[in-house]
Amino acid sequence: MSEKKKLEKLRTDIDSLDKQLLDLISERASLAQLIAKVKTTSSEVFEFYRPEREAQILRKVIEHNSGPLSEEEMARLFREIMSACLALEQVLDIAYLGPEGTFTQSAALKHFGHSVNTTAFATIDQVFREVESNASHYGVVPIENSIEGIVNHTLDMLNHSSLMVCGEVELRIHHHLLSKDETLDELTQIYSHQQSLAQCRGWLDTYLLKPERIPVASNGEAAQIASNKKHTAAIASDSAGKLYGLNKLATNIEDEPDNTTRFLVIGRTMCPNSGNDKTSLIFSAANKPGVLHRMLGCFAKNSVSMTRIESRPSRREMWDYVFFVDIEGHAEDESVKKALSELEEHAAMVRLLGSYPRAVL
């Protein structure tokens, strides 16, 4: 068989598979419509978006994926299929820390897929208020960066809000140098968020020492500025470059290739157990010797792993602190139940912020 005939045969096979894929996706979408009908006609109250269910599906996809597509790529494809099917039941409104083109928007789309309505807000406070007022179904806010550490404003809002944490997203951060110019030669200014400037300092010191570095509120704002000024560049994401029509002068200029930011999904209800979960909580310690040691011992005693602890001023009185803790497991797990029950015996206050599926890729 000639090479041309081989290619024709392979393309015919692909056409056949494409038809099967189309039929199967359409069948899945039809089932989603039937689910919507059952939920809307039932006297019971059902949630349309089930984060634990989606996490379970994605884990199975990753488990059964045999390549050649990567686990991350296969999960992304299935996320978009689920997003499109869910939109037939209910189109979700997602609030996020903006403006457009930020990594928070990328995190929101990674978690929910592109078949949702996303709205940018200028501050973390506004994202919380939008969800609290039922104007949006969920919100997405940054919580910590692997290099720069915790986002204290998000912790403070969690301390004073009634909202629950119902998901997390981990996003690998890649910074690009974007500009209307086509070369580095005439650049005089570089705009970006101060954290991004710090994360790219080594690259900038090596290749662009002369241009002025100007911090702004977000990388999205930096890209917007660069789109309107000659000889100006922004350090921002690939999506920001596409949004504002900028040229990519240099890619992946971050000094740490494993730079990752974690985001939280906030909503109004507790997420059911998915089988591989994390739990976030706040507690405060009574002013007694050794009390913090005894409280943390509640987790060790019940074989509950603690993945993060942060302290913040309570704002109630001077030198009074609350502790934010992430642990492995769901609040419904027996070991976690026991640990939390024992914690309440020692703590002045314990508040569950939510249990949610661990980030899938």
Summary of the structure (lengths in Angstrom):
residues: 361
radius of gyration: 23.5
end to end distance: 42.5
largest distance: 83.8
contacts: 1149
relative contact order: 0.13
helix: 42%
strand: 27%
